[in-house]
């Protein structure tokens, strides 16, 4: 595919090689315009006003949820809007986890998890007396089916795993892991923040029980994310927050709640953001998720081949399945390195990528991460490689 | 690339490669403060020993990028034998130098003047300042 640079205002207004999509993607013009349409033409609340403008806003908001449901193969009622993947994953732990875990139960997690998919489970485990069990990672840092089997027991009640590692770019073999978990009666929570933007996704085919992703990593706005949950599971959960719009009836001594998804969404929702996310999904679908994935992986391969010709470079994930390359210039702290890239208008991530457990597993202080998306092309990769080469020469020359 | 070359001048590289006063003391007469920057992994601990209102020793340890580690070393050398008031004033002047371009430089900062280049790299301000902030905290504790 041809890279879509013209469609992203930030790329036409300044010199920028943007390689930090795994943290947050750039926003295409049509998504910005869709959100402006809301604020310019029908900037009113949903589900409340009995007037034409509010009806239009509500209709747009409802259509947005349907678009998102269709995108992942879910039903309308199974799509809960949240502030982002982090808050969606917290919702699972703080509702399902808090309501179902007992002392001695086991929750399987991994060192590949983003902090938002391990800290909530740690906290709930402490409160309920459940135990966190880590899948031992393979030599290259992958979660394998065999390793998963080695920790799956009759005590396993919840399996919380990432679909794609935000540092290593590995795809977890969930299509094999999920049926195994279900055989034991466990439910599976999937962090799809790094998969939903980059590959075809069907929650029914995957048979995930809960699955979360963010808008801002897939050409959508910040401040919105999605929690998918199987309808029966969502119906059985108590809400986490109470207030306006989520209730059915309020009495002095209590109330009753609306059906899912509304019972989880109190207060005025992120309306423009929901519209923006739906527009982003239309945009990415128009390219095709198979095409997106192939494009990113081709750029990864080109980057990897180039990095192998530069001395003093360690790549931690040469077998990545997606468009993420995780590396270091030997002897140079990533924070030193990243300033060199910054001066050349190449935006990379340096640090531990909200995945300290994995950085500790790698036994390095931090790493550099480049991640590719629809707006990147081979020229971006070549610019990146040129800067890596010059950065390596510079730091070695001054004595690193 | 001139700006980055300026930043990594001799002083910074020297202190990064050969840190002075590195390693902590197991001594209760030292005040200790540890600051971490969770986004990049910088992790600095500073100790100071004050006798009769004079900074007699500064120790540091930790891990991080060259700017962070070297600035702790430069600090530990520069602050020795300053009064607590003068030391805190120097910290203020150092932080001002890094954050505010328009203010006049205090030449008394000496080797620490090497860090004025950090102004051109706003994303690195944290790296250059955590050791100095931790040091100020140790004095305020004591």
Interface residues (C-beta under 8 A of the other chain):
Chain A: X333 X334 X335 X336 X338 X339 X340 X342 X343 X350 X351 X352 X356 X359 X365 X366 X390 X394 X398 X399 X400
Chain B: X1 X3 X4 X5 X7 X8 X13 X17 X38 X39 X40 X41 X42 X63 X64 X65 X66 X67 X68 X121 X123 X124 X127
